[in-house]
Amino acid sequence: MKIIKQKQLALLMMVAGAIGGFLYWRFVGCESGTCAIKSVWYWSTLWGAAVGYLLGDAINDFVVKRKKRTEENDSQV
């Protein structure tokens, strides 16, 4: 449960990315079938989930570092 709480934003962004990847495949996609990522729904969904997770994890790290820095500055004053 601790890992889920720590990575909550990354997991939420992963789900949003997966939904976005699927919607991209559904509405934009690749009609010829020669596009490696966009030709089938599961590849675009997986890529969307991966990008969403990486983006969410980067944002989460930024927020945690900023919060820690703010707490350190408050304790020194």
Beta strands, then each sheet from edge to edge (+ up, - down):
end
